Amino acid sequence: MGAFSAGVAVEVCQARVEGDRLACGEGVRLAADLLDLFAFSGTPEYVASQAGAVFDAGASRVEFGTPHGLTPRGGIDLLGRRVLPLLRR
C-alpha cells in the first residue's frame, strides 16, 4: 500500500471540545469517531497512535497536512517534538 493522505476543505473556526464532540461555531458538532475517519486530531500521543495504525495497515508514508494545530508554529512544534519521536521504529 502507498501513502495515506486526505484533503478536506473545512471552514476555519475557533473550535472547542465538548465531551466527545468537536464544536465549531453555532450548531456544528462533529463526533470524535467521525472526525477520526478523515483527520488526525487530539493529543500528540493520540495522533501518533492514529498514524501508527496507518503504518500498521501497510502504508509506507503518512503525510501531516494543514491545519497543524491551533497555530501553525505550535502544531509543527508538537509534530516534531512529541508525535514523530513516538513513530520512530
Secondary structure, 3 states (H helix, E strand, C coil): CCCECCCCCCCCCCEEEECCEEEECCCCEEEHHHHCCCCCCCCHHHHHHHHHHHHHCCCCCECCCCCCCCCHHHHHHHHHHHHHHHHCC
